[in-house]
Amino acid sequence: MRTDFERVSLPLERPFTIARGTQTTAENVVVRIDDGDDIGVGAAAPSARYGETPATVEAVLPDLLAAVEDVDDPLAFDAIDDRLDAAVGDNPAAKAGVRIALHDLAAKRLSVPLYRLLGLDPDRTVTTSYTIGLDDTEIMRERAAEAVDAGYGVLKTKLGTDRDREIVRAVREAAPDARLRVDANEAWRPREAVANCEFLAEHGVEFCEQPVPADHPEGLQYVHERSAVPIAADESCVTLSDVPRAAGACDVANIKLMKCGGPRQAVAMVHAARAHDLEVMLGCMVETNAAIAAACHLVPLVDYADLDGALLLAEDRYQGVPMPDGTVDLAAVDRSGTGARRGRGPD
């Protein structure tokens, strides 16, 4: 097998702001693995929140891809996982990019979509939320209305400001019939979060994601025990070993391939979450479809999806899994692998 990678800078349709900052472009690293007959494609979308940058991804990819070339079999998942972990510690987004490309290639070798390789039912699907980033309240109101007009029935609103209640009122007024979720990205204190969750319940919010800092697990448990809405753990639930610790402090585990290191690692987290009676959401960073497409194939395993990362881009080099009105349509995938292919925008 031959391998290569390249960094791509993807402009966003508009600046995207959360409690930790603003981005106007997404820096992803696209990975390709070529066996002479097919090319597997994946991508890494690193986050500084988890200690990765495009530069760190580029620094470790030569060692990771050398391990792939040494094994020389995209279906040898266990052997490759062992070699990847021996070659490089941590760096989950870099490993996710490699493993997504391997899964794409493995499924192509068998001439099946990835969900078939995983034994999953394409008709068991969910609708992704569409994220409203932080901005002036009136702009957020307008964007919520635009999203609903575009067919998105599930909205996720970023919070973490001194006007969070004003924002929720505005978004709810603009989208009275939408399913609404919120994400504070660790911005609140525990008592503040409990009070805010009472307000959120009054406005029909489905659940609140990561209300308090992940380095304060007692605070998350405090909120969970007193919250009027379910609590989802994102920054508090990064890898498999975090699931048991988070289980008593949340209702929903937010699993992301870029946090845990790849498709098989995400599947293991899903099963661990189920064993701890948690609901599961499949999330993403701001990512090209070369990465998002693989996550879409895991949707039959989960309760909720937040896979709008590529929808936030102004343009993308890759098409992915169709998402009419936000519904992940695996049954419409008419080619083998993840369904990612060169082109502009999702199918």
BELPE-V651686 format. One line per field, one symbol per residue. ss: DSSP state (2 for helix, 1 for strand, 0 for the rest). burial: I if it has 16 or more other ideal C-beta (glycine too) atoms within 10 Angstrom, else O. Layout:
ss=???
burial=???
This chain:
ss=01111111111111111100111111111111110000111111000222000222222222222222222000002222222222200002222222222222222220001222200000000011011100002222222222222000011111000002222222222200001111100000022222222222220011111000000022222222220001111000000222222220000111112222002222222222222000111110000022222222002220011000222210000110000222100222000010001100000
burial=IOIOIOOIOIOIOOOIIIIOOOOOOIIIIIIIIOIOOIIIIIIIIIIOIIOIOIOIIIOIIOOIIOIIOOIOOIOOIOOIIOIIOOIIOOIIIIIIIIIIIIIIIIIIIOOOIIIIIIOIOIOOIIIIIIIIIIIOIOOIIOIIIOIIOOOIIIIIIIIIOOOIIOIIOIIIOIIOOIIIIIIIIIIIOIOOIIOIIOOIOOOOIIIIIIIIIIOOIOIIIIIIOOIOIIIIIIIIIIIIOIIOOIIOIIIIIIIIIIIIIIIIIIIIIIOIIOOOOIIIIIIIIIIIIIIIIIIIIIIIIIOIIIIIIIIIIOOIIIIIIIIOOIIIIIOOIOOIIIIIIOOOOII
